[in-house]
Amino acid sequence: MAEEKGLNKPVKLKAELAAFLGVASLPRTEITKKLWDYIKENGLQTKTVNGKPENAGKFIVADANLIKIFKNTRTTSKSGKVTDLTGLEVGQTIDMMQMASVVSANIE
């Protein structure tokens, strides 16, 4: 069997994400899918910044489980944009476009 490459290559998860997902390594695509499954199953999307969960919209509401993962996120994109979620609190939201940064910040 050929070794997986790129997005399908398993990566090592940091402790909080590993505990949340119950595995030590997964491909990035699976990490993102499992996070979205959790968000949808728990109705954690909203249409407004820091809005109440309404199971639709582009913002993700941090619950007690997601906050542990989100708070690990402090990344700088190639264009210099900083994503810093270290001060996020339960009930606050992140933009769904920040999910890639969250995944990147929680793998080794």
C-alpha positions in Angstrom: 0.0 0.0 0.0 1.3 3.4 -0.9 2.1 5.9 1.8 -0.5 8.6 2.2 0.6 12.1 1.2 -0.6 15.7 1.5 -3.9 16.2 3.2 -4.5 12.4 3.5 -1.3 11.8 5.5 -1.9 11.2 9.2 -0.5 13.9 11.5 0.1 13.7 15.2 -2.5 15.5 17.3 -1.7 17.7 20.3 -3.1 16.5 23.7 -6.4 18.5 23.8 -7.4 17.5 20.2 -6.3 13.9 20.7 -8.4 13.7 23.9 -11.4 15.3 22.1 -11.2 13.0 19.1 -10.0 9.9 21.0 -7.1 9.2 18.7 -3.4 10.2 18.5 -3.2 10.8 14.8 -5.5 11.4 11.8 -5.2 13.0 8.4 -6.1 16.8 8.4 -9.2 16.0 6.3 -10.5 13.6 8.9 -9.8 16.1 11.8 -11.8 18.8 10.0 -14.6 16.4 9.2 -14.9 15.1 12.8 -14.8 18.7 14.2 -17.6 19.7 11.8 -19.6 16.5 12.7 -19.4 17.5 16.4 -20.4 21.2 15.6 -23.4 20.1 13.6 -24.5 17.3 16.0 -24.5 19.9 18.8 -26.0 22.7 16.9 -23.1 25.0 17.5 -23.4 27.3 14.5 -24.8 30.9 14.5 -25.3 33.6 11.9 -24.0 36.4 14.2 -20.7 37.1 16.0 -21.1 35.7 19.6 -24.7 34.9 18.8 -26.7 32.1 20.4 -26.4 28.6 18.7 -29.0 28.2 16.0 -27.5 25.4 14.0 -26.9 27.5 10.9 -24.5 30.3 9.9 -20.8 30.9 9.4 -19.9 31.3 13.0 -19.0 28.5 15.4 -20.0 28.8 19.0 -17.3 27.5 21.4 -18.7 25.1 24.0 -16.8 23.6 27.0 -15.3 20.9 24.7 -14.3 23.0 21.7 -12.8 25.9 23.8 -9.9 23.6 24.9 -9.0 23.2 21.2 -9.8 26.8 20.1 -7.7 28.3 22.9 -4.5 26.6 21.5 -4.8 28.7 18.3 -2.3 31.4 17.7 -1.1 31.3 14.1 0.2 33.7 11.5 -0.8 33.1 7.8 1.7 33.5 4.9 0.1 36.9 4.3 0.8 37.9 7.9 -2.8 37.7 9.2 -2.8 36.6 12.9 -5.4 34.3 14.2 -5.3 34.5 18.0 -8.1 32.6 19.9 -6.1 32.2 23.2 -8.5 34.7 25.0 -11.7 33.1 23.7 -14.4 32.1 26.2 -17.2 29.6 26.2 -20.1 31.0 24.3 -18.0 33.2 22.1 -17.7 32.4 18.4 -15.0 31.9 15.7 -15.5 32.4 12.0 -15.7 29.1 10.1 -12.8 30.3 7.9 -10.6 30.1 11.0 -11.1 26.3 11.2 -8.0 25.6 9.1 -5.9 27.7 11.6 -7.5 25.8 14.5 -6.5 22.4 12.9 -3.0 23.6 12.1 -2.5 24.9 15.7 -3.6 21.6 17.2 -1.2 19.2 15.3 2.5 18.7 15.8 
